[in-house]
Amino acid sequence: VVAAAGVATLKLVRETDAPARARSLAARLIAGLNAAFSDNGVRGFAYGRTSIVKTCPGEAPAMVCGDFSSAAKDGAQLRAGWGQVGPYLRKAMLLEGVDSMRAGGFVSTAHTEADIATTCDAFGRALVRLREEDRI
C-alpha cells in the first residue's frame, strides 16, 4: 500500500503542476505571514524553500536573502527560532484553528487559497495574543 501511494504521488509530481502550485502557495503564505508581522508591529519574519515555510522572531538575517557571509551567526539565529516562546506560538495558533507544526510547516496541493488566508489571519491573531500575554 505504501509503495502504491508512493508511485501514485510520483506520477502526480511528473504529470501535473503540483510542485509549482505548492511552491506558489508557499510564497503566498510567506508573504502573508510577513504582512502579519508588519501589520501587528511584531519584529519577525517568515521564510522558506520550495513548499517549506518557517517563522522566526527578530530581524531577518542576510542568509535568508541568499547572503551567506555570516552563515554561522545567521544559522544560530534560525536554529534558535522562537526558543521558549515556540510552544506558546503553537498553542496560540491551535486556539485560532490552525495547526502550524510549531513555527512553520509545509504547503501541499491539498491546501487552497482560503487555507493560506485563514492561516495568515490566525497568525496575526496569535501574534496579538502572544504580545498581550507578554510572551513577545
Salt bridges, closest charged atoms under 4 A:
GLU15 OE2 - ARG14 NH2 2.79
GLU59 OE2 - ARG43 NE 3.62
GLU96 OE1 - ARG125 NE 2.59
GLU96 OE2 - ARG129 NH2 3.42
ASP99 OD1 - ARG90 NH2 2.76
GLU113 OE2 - ARG28 NH1 2.17
GLU133 OE1 - ARG135 NE 3.54
